[in-house]
Amino acid sequence: MTLSPGNSLILYTDGVTEATNNLGQFYGTNRFLSVIKENIGNDINSIIDKVESDLSDFRNGAPYSDDTTILAIRRIPLLAN
């Protein structure tokens, strides 16, 4: 896989999308992707922070049942000399 300058790659474990709240509802892929799309122009650390914040709000204190790992990579453009 080749990332073009400005492109990002976001990898995550199933513990992110399968996280549950106190009602037993799943966080889900659609909600995860929605947060990413809403923040797509932000720096990569900000995107991860937004996902973590939204996931915490969703869980509302429910315990984690699995790991929740997110890895984000963005290829930055080369600077001209």
Backbone as ProteinMPNN parsed JSONL, in Angstrom:
{"seq_chain_A": "MTLSPGNSLILYTDGVTEATNNLGQFYGTNRFLSVIKENIGNDINSIIDKVESDLSDFRNGAPYSDDTTILAIRRIPLLAN", "coords_chain_A": {"N_chain_A": [[0.838, -1.162, 0.0], [0.533, 2.19, -0.822], [0.754, 5.392, 0.462], [-0.388, 8.491, -0.536], [0.894, 11.874, -0.412], [-0.556, 13.604, 2.279], [-2.562, 11.76, 2.669], [-4.161, 9.465, 4.953], [-3.922, 6.674, 7.201], [-5.827, 4.663, 9.195], [-5.853, 2.425, 11.719], [-7.471, 0.012, 13.757], [-8.51, -1.836, 16.667], [-10.955, -4.444, 17.231], [-12.085, -3.915, 19.654], [-12.692, -1.237, 19.789], [-14.938, -0.648, 18.074], [-16.654, -2.533, 19.077], [-17.092, -1.8, 21.66], [-19.15, -1.357, 24.52], [-22.017, 0.292, 25.968], [-23.731, 1.147, 29.055], [-26.204, 0.105, 28.495], [-25.786, -2.034, 26.965], [-25.396, -1.589, 24.28], [-23.609, -1.453, 21.183], [-20.752, 0.506, 20.247], [-19.994, 0.718, 17.534], [-19.251, 0.563, 13.978], [-20.277, 2.523, 12.224], [-20.635, 4.826, 13.85], [-18.004, 5.244, 14.667], [-16.725, 5.757, 12.169], [-18.133, 8.055, 11.477], [-17.243, 9.966, 13.351], [-14.575, 10.139, 12.57], [-14.861, 11.104, 9.914], [-16.042, 13.599, 10.432], [-13.901, 14.95, 11.42], [-11.866, 14.972, 9.584], [-10.151, 16.881, 8.38], [-8.512, 17.706, 10.391], [-5.474, 17.549, 12.429], [-3.74, 14.428, 12.863], [-3.441, 13.522, 15.514], [-5.446, 14.933, 16.809], [-7.709, 13.803, 15.66], [-7.631, 11.196, 16.706], [-7.907, 11.874, 19.414], [-10.516, 12.925, 19.386], [-12.022, 10.653, 18.686], [-11.464, 9.023, 20.918], [-12.609, 10.607, 22.959], [-15.318, 10.687, 22.147], [-15.907, 7.972, 22.285], [-15.582, 7.534, 25.017], [-17.637, 9.178, 26.015], [-19.823, 7.797, 24.929], [-19.617, 5.264, 26.205], [-20.053, 6.011, 28.836], [-19.104, 5.448, 31.436], [-19.282, 2.685, 31.505], [-17.643, -0.464, 31.9], [-14.579, -1.416, 30.217], [-14.455, -4.076, 27.898], [-12.644, -5.178, 26.266], [-9.497, -4.636, 24.526], [-8.809, -1.316, 23.322], [-7.477, -0.16, 20.8], [-6.007, 2.278, 18.729], [-4.365, 3.194, 15.821], [-2.894, 5.674, 14.004], [-1.741, 6.996, 10.976], [-0.265, 9.493, 9.031], [0.753, 10.617, 5.915], [2.941, 13.127, 5.322], [3.382, 15.927, 3.134], [6.371, 16.4, 1.209], [8.668, 18.987, 1.833], [9.524, 21.71, -0.246], [12.802, 22.557, -1.42]], "CA_chain_A": [[0.0, 0.0, 0.0], [1.258, 3.448, -0.882], [-0.019, 6.57, 0.848], [-0.013, 9.742, -1.19], [1.015, 12.965, 0.555], [-1.831, 14.08, 2.822], [-3.449, 10.633, 2.975], [-4.018, 8.87, 6.281], [-4.295, 5.279, 7.412], [-6.248, 4.501, 10.579], [-6.059, 1.026, 12.083], [-8.074, -0.077, 15.08], [-8.913, -3.175, 17.079], [-12.405, -4.61, 17.339], [-12.532, -3.38, 20.931], [-13.218, 0.115, 19.588], [-16.298, -0.691, 17.523], [-17.479, -3.438, 19.885], [-17.25, -1.263, 23.009], [-20.568, -1.258, 24.864], [-22.411, 1.222, 27.028], [-24.447, 0.482, 30.149], [-27.414, -0.525, 27.961], [-25.366, -3.168, 26.149], [-25.336, -1.206, 22.871], [-22.263, -1.352, 20.623], [-20.32, 1.778, 19.683], [-20.256, 0.473, 16.125], [-18.422, 1.082, 12.889], [-20.847, 3.754, 11.666], [-20.335, 5.951, 14.731], [-16.56, 5.423, 14.575], [-16.429, 6.423, 10.897], [-18.731, 9.384, 11.514], [-16.33, 10.847, 14.087], [-13.403, 10.347, 11.718], [-15.243, 11.972, 8.794], [-16.284, 14.949, 10.951], [-12.626, 15.548, 11.815], [-10.901, 14.544, 8.582], [-9.173, 17.925, 8.068], [-7.697, 17.977, 11.572], [-4.256, 16.756, 12.521], [-4.01, 13.025, 13.179], [-3.605, 13.381, 16.964], [-6.76, 15.475, 17.139], [-8.709, 12.811, 15.244], [-7.616, 10.139, 17.716], [-8.481, 12.449, 20.632], [-11.972, 13.03, 19.198], [-12.585, 9.296, 18.771], [-11.376, 8.603, 22.318], [-13.588, 11.388, 23.711], [-16.656, 10.227, 21.787], [-16.046, 6.62, 22.818], [-15.77, 7.678, 26.463], [-18.998, 9.693, 26.201], [-20.739, 6.707, 24.611], [-19.538, 4.236, 27.252], [-20.679, 6.606, 30.016], [-18.672, 4.747, 32.644], [-19.334, 1.22, 31.379], [-16.279, -1.003, 31.875], [-14.05, -1.945, 28.961], [-14.478, -5.538, 27.838], [-11.6, -5.569, 25.321], [-8.579, -3.527, 24.278], [-9.279, -0.314, 22.364], [-6.255, 0.382, 20.22], [-6.128, 3.022, 17.476], [-3.086, 3.628, 15.261], [-3.15, 6.55, 12.868], [-0.538, 7.418, 10.255], [-0.532, 10.424, 7.932], [1.945, 10.966, 5.137], [3.004, 14.571, 5.108], [4.062, 16.262, 1.88], [7.763, 16.849, 1.294], [8.847, 20.433, 1.667], [10.411, 22.086, -1.338], [14.048, 23.206, -0.968]], "C_chain_A": [[0.892, 1.236, 0.0], [0.319, 4.571, -0.491], [0.5, 7.777, 0.09], [0.119, 10.827, -0.134], [-0.362, 13.49, 0.971], [-2.807, 12.976, 3.173], [-3.145, 10.077, 4.357], [-4.447, 7.419, 6.248], [-4.628, 5.153, 8.891], [-6.578, 3.027, 10.798], [-6.62, 0.986, 13.496], [-8.437, -1.53, 15.389], [-10.433, -3.232, 17.215], [-12.962, -4.103, 18.67], [-13.074, -1.966, 20.828], [-14.675, 0.031, 19.15], [-17.23, -1.602, 18.322], [-17.581, -2.996, 21.342], [-18.742, -1.085, 23.283], [-20.789, -0.196, 25.931], [-23.176, 0.433, 28.094], [-25.746, -0.191, 29.708], [-27.082, -1.733, 27.092], [-25.307, -2.87, 24.662], [-23.878, -1.097, 22.438], [-21.999, 0.059, 20.1], [-20.489, 1.746, 18.167], [-19.341, 1.166, 15.137], [-18.956, 2.404, 12.361], [-20.527, 4.969, 12.528], [-18.844, 6.277, 14.671], [-16.196, 6.194, 13.304], [-16.987, 7.843, 10.854], [-17.817, 10.379, 12.23], [-15.092, 11.143, 13.247], [-13.733, 11.308, 10.575], [-15.469, 13.407, 9.237], [-14.977, 15.687, 11.239], [-11.52, 15.33, 10.799], [-9.844, 15.603, 8.257], [-8.237, 18.264, 9.221], [-6.417, 17.152, 11.555], [-4.593, 15.377, 13.101], [-4.201, 12.8, 14.68], [-4.967, 13.874, 17.418], [-7.868, 14.482, 16.776], [-8.779, 11.689, 16.275], [-8.238, 10.647, 19.017], [-10.001, 12.532, 20.541], [-12.637, 11.66, 19.288], [-12.581, 8.832, 20.223], [-12.412, 9.32, 23.179], [-15.008, 10.909, 23.429], [-16.916, 8.825, 22.336], [-16.285, 6.666, 24.324], [-17.174, 8.19, 26.778], [-20.025, 8.593, 25.971], [-20.783, 5.672, 25.724], [-20.183, 4.712, 28.538], [-20.376, 5.815, 31.29], [-18.749, 3.238, 32.587], [-17.908, 0.686, 31.299], [-15.88, -1.47, 30.472], [-14.107, -3.467, 29.02], [-13.382, -6.073, 26.924], [-10.645, -4.382, 25.173], [-9.196, -2.571, 23.267], [-8.056, 0.421, 21.821], [-6.557, 1.067, 18.899], [-4.731, 3.465, 17.068], [-3.396, 4.456, 14.027], [-1.834, 7.047, 12.295], [-0.977, 8.387, 9.163], [0.785, 10.722, 7.229], [1.906, 12.456, 4.875], [3.753, 14.858, 3.805], [5.517, 16.681, 2.146], [7.811, 18.359, 1.087], [9.823, 20.707, 0.541], [11.652, 22.784, -0.79], [14.103, 24.628, -1.38]], "O_chain_A": [[1.879, 1.309, 0.733], [-0.776, 4.696, -1.038], [1.702, 8.044, 0.084], [-0.481, 10.718, 0.935], [-1.213, 13.78, 0.131], [-3.776, 13.212, 3.894], [-2.03, 10.199, 4.865], [-5.222, 6.994, 5.392], [-3.811, 5.494, 9.746], [-7.46, 2.465, 10.149], [-6.284, 1.827, 14.331], [-8.642, -2.341, 14.485], [-11.103, -2.203, 17.303], [-14.167, -3.888, 18.8], [-13.838, -1.535, 21.692], [-15.551, 0.595, 19.806], [-18.451, -1.461, 18.253], [-18.101, -3.738, 22.176], [-19.504, -0.709, 22.392], [-19.884, 0.162, 26.685], [-23.253, -0.794, 28.035], [-26.327, -0.97, 30.463], [-27.977, -2.381, 26.548], [-25.182, -3.792, 23.855], [-23.017, -0.7, 23.223], [-22.898, 0.721, 19.58], [-21.071, 2.663, 17.588], [-18.746, 2.205, 15.422], [-18.177, 3.315, 12.077], [-20.185, 6.028, 12.002], [-18.463, 7.447, 14.629], [-15.446, 7.169, 13.358], [-16.378, 8.732, 10.26], [-17.639, 11.505, 11.766], [-14.617, 12.279, 13.219], [-12.963, 12.228, 10.3], [-15.13, 14.34, 8.509], [-14.957, 16.917, 11.295], [-10.345, 15.49, 11.128], [-8.728, 15.24, 7.887], [-7.281, 19.02, 9.049], [-6.279, 16.198, 10.789], [-5.623, 15.205, 13.753], [-5.028, 11.981, 15.081], [-5.573, 13.291, 18.317], [-8.849, 14.344, 17.508], [-9.869, 11.279, 16.674], [-9.01, 9.93, 19.654], [-10.697, 12.242, 21.514], [-13.697, 11.523, 19.899], [-13.583, 8.306, 20.709], [-13.029, 8.698, 24.043], [-15.808, 10.742, 24.35], [-18.018, 8.529, 22.797], [-17.108, 5.913, 24.844], [-17.827, 7.696, 27.698], [-20.987, 8.469, 26.729], [-21.862, 5.249, 26.14], [-20.793, 3.922, 29.259], [-21.26, 5.55, 32.105], [-18.324, 2.567, 33.528], [-17.049, 1.322, 30.689], [-16.72, -1.862, 29.662], [-13.842, -4.07, 30.06], [-13.205, -7.287, 26.815], [-10.935, -3.275, 25.627], [-10.017, -2.979, 22.445], [-7.664, 1.475, 22.32], [-7.266, 0.523, 18.052], [-3.998, 4.043, 17.871], [-4.079, 3.994, 13.113], [-0.935, 7.463, 13.025], [-1.949, 8.13, 8.454], [1.793, 11.037, 7.862], [0.962, 12.977, 4.282], [4.653, 14.11, 3.425], [5.829, 17.248, 3.194], [7.082, 18.918, 0.268], [10.829, 20.013, 0.394], [11.567, 23.519, 0.194], [15.077, 25.319, -1.084]]}, "name": "protein", "num_of_chains": 1, "seq": "MTLSPGNSLILYTDGVTEATNNLGQFYGTNRFLSVIKENIGNDINSIIDKVESDLSDFRNGAPYSDDTTILAIRRIPLLAN"}
